[in-house]
Amino acid sequence: MGDDKGELKTELRTLRKSEWGTWYATLVRAFGGVPEAAEELELYESLTEADRSLGVWEGDGCVGTAGAFSFRMTVPGGAEVPVAGVTMVCVAATHRRRGVLTSMMRRQLDDVRSLGEPLAVLTASEPAIYGRFGYGAATFQVNAEIDTDRVRLSVPDGTDDVRLRYAAPGDVLDVCEAVYARLVPGRPGMLARRPGWERHGLLDPESGRGGASPLQCVVARRGGEVTGYARFQVRPGWSSEGPAGTVVLRDLAGTDPVTEAALWRFLFGIDLTSTLSVRGRPVDEAWQYQVSDLRRCGPVLRDALYVRLVDVGAALAARTYQAPVDVVFDVEDAFCPWNAGRWRLSGDAKGASCERTSDAADLALSVRELGAAYLGGVSLTSLGSAGRVRQVRPGALAEASVGFGSDVAPWLPHGF
């Protein structure tokens, strides 16, 4: 990369471990330049996979970054599929509109394909950027500010059988991770934790608390077994009418409905607080149907995980389908042309196959729409109504849409 105006040439290459500090500083500057705490820097350096991290260099300076984590993600049917977790992407403000980002996305997807990973996923700071590279919004999440002074929670029978106790978050990390691992197969979009990632949930730099307490944790037990946990902070506050503190929920998991209900009831009832601040929760979570007044919870829907099919055949064959499907897709994919063309998907709840075909197409769409629908949280019918999927064979859209659905909403439990 370079030009004929006497400027330094740029070089795109894999990150050397000795360059991590310069590389990461480029990323921090691109996201506003606020320094991160030492514990954050240490964790992200330890998690960075140098052989999967790209930098664009101009002399000794870094002007572009892009990385990937080697994850396994649950897909409909419960299988854990290898995915590239695209992360740490930036271009220096001085080098925009020079093809830096496109060159990194090109190299990265070629590398993902060579590793045999059928999917790439990311969370987007600017969603408009990634559609042109084939990523579609596949999961959503709920944020809420719950008025716990006025909103009551109705819990199912058996909730009183759950016992809660405080514990230091680090002391109970292993049992909390065991709870999380039990949940991974049951919800599309969840990530199986690789070694080191368990520390992500314990990050608690004082600079990031915004006046709240250090991280707290309660563990739930039912029948002598740990069945759930909640991690949270409390931000004290007072008004002319009395205490007005806020509980800031960081993470909550339960292996059964009554454990979840017990944890939510606890959070609603913490002394001297009147608000429960919730971020990034599943769109189908039960508390939304247990509250007395959803309007006073202020739920807000937000996009979360973006999915990109790197190998259409392998990706569609890796998941199952809740109703039988036999459909030929005519796929458009200008950025990864090896995916373009017609594919016959045949599958049901037991398994699937997806192969190249010369048969006539039933549905025509881009790889971006396949990514959006892949985890079952976005219906092909809705995409068709938006003009993003074209039905060639009458009835094919409804048939495929039912098959692609999921009884459980897909959910990304944490960022990366």
C-alpha positions, 0 to 999 in steps of 0.5 A, a space after each residue: 500500500 502506498 502512493 506516488 506522492 513521496 509519502 511513506 508506504 504502508 505495510 499490512 502484516 501480522 502483529 509481533 508480540 513486542 509491538 502490542 503496546 504501540 498497536 493497542 495504543 492506536 486502538 485506544 486513541 481511535 476510541 477517544 484516547 482515554 487511558 485504560 486501567 492497568 488491569 484492563 491492559 494486562 487482561 487484553 494483552 493476555 487475551 490477544 492472539 498475536 497470530 490472528 491480529 493485523 496491523 497496518 504500519 507506516 514506518 514505525 507507526 501503526 495506523 490500523 488494527 484488526 484482531 480476532 479471537 478463536 471462539 466456539 459459539 452455540 448455534 440452533 440445535 446446540 452445537 458449538 461451532 468455531 467462529 472468529 470473534 472479530 475485534 479491536 478494529 480501527 483506522 487512524 483518523 489521519 488515514 481514513 478513505 485510503 482503503 486501510 479498513 478494506 485491506 484488513 477485512 479482506 486479509 482477515 476473512 481470507 485467513 478465517 476461511 483458511 482456518 476452516 471457521 465457517 463464521 465470523 462475528 463481531 459487535 459493531 461500534 458503528 454498524 453502518 461500516 460492516 454491512 458492506 463486508 457481509 455482516 448482518 445484525 443477528 442478535 439483539 439485547 434489552 437495556 432497562 432502567 427499572 423503577 424498583 420503588 414502583 415496580 413489583 416482581 411476581 415470582 413462580 412457585 418454588 422461588 423461596 426454596 432458593 438460598 442466596 449468599 454474598 461471596 467475593 467474586 474471585 472466590 466463587 469464580 469456578 462455581 459461577 463459570 460452571 453455571 455459565 457452562 451449563 447454559 451455553 448449549 441451550 441458547 444460540 449466540 452464547 460463547 464457550 469460555 476459553 481459558 482466560 476469558 473467565 477473568 473478563 467478568 471480574 474486571 472492575 477498575 475503579 476508574 470505570 465504576 462511576 461512583 458505584 461500589 466495587 463488584 459484588 456477587 451473590 451465589 444461589 443454591 437450590 437443593 445443596 447445589 449452586 444454580 446461579 449467581 449475580 454480579 452487580 454494583 451499588 451506586 449510592 444516591 439520595 434525594 429530598 425524599 430519601 435514599 435513591 441508590 442504583 443497582 447496576 447489574 453486571 451479570 446474572 445467570 441461573 440454571 432454572 426459572 426459580 433461581 433466576 427469579 430469586 436473583 431478580 427479586 434480590 436485586 429489586 429489594 436491595 436496601 437504599 436503592 430505587 433503580 435497577 440498571 440493566 444492560 445487555 440482557 436476552 430479549 425473551 428473559 422472564 423478568 419482563 413478564 413478571 414485572 407489574 409495570 413494564 413501562 416503568 422499566 423503560 426497556 430499550 432494544 439494541 443490536 448486539 452480535 453481527 454474523 458473517 457466513 464465511 463458508 455458506 455450505 459449512 455454516 448452514 449445515 452446522 445448525 439444525 432447523 426447527 421445521 423441515 427445510 428444502 430450499 435453494 438459495 441464490 446467494 450474492 456475496 461480492 466480498 467473498 465470491 466463493 460463497 456466491 451462487 446457488 446452494 441447496 439446504 436440506 435439514 430438520 431438527 436432527 441435522 442438515 446438509 448444504 451443497 452447491 446446486 444447479 437447480 433453480 433458486 427458491 429464494 435470492 438474498 445476500 450473505 448479509 441477510 443469511 447472517 442476520 437470520 442464521 441464529 434464529 433471532 431475525 425472521 426471513 419473512 421480516 427480511 423479505 418484507 423489508 425487500 432484503 429477500 426475494 421469493 422466487 418460488 411461491 411459499 418458499 419464504 414462509 417455509 424457510 422462515 419457520 425452519 430458521 427460527 429458534 424457540 429461544 432468542 439468541 443472545 451474546 452474553 458479553 462483548 469482546 
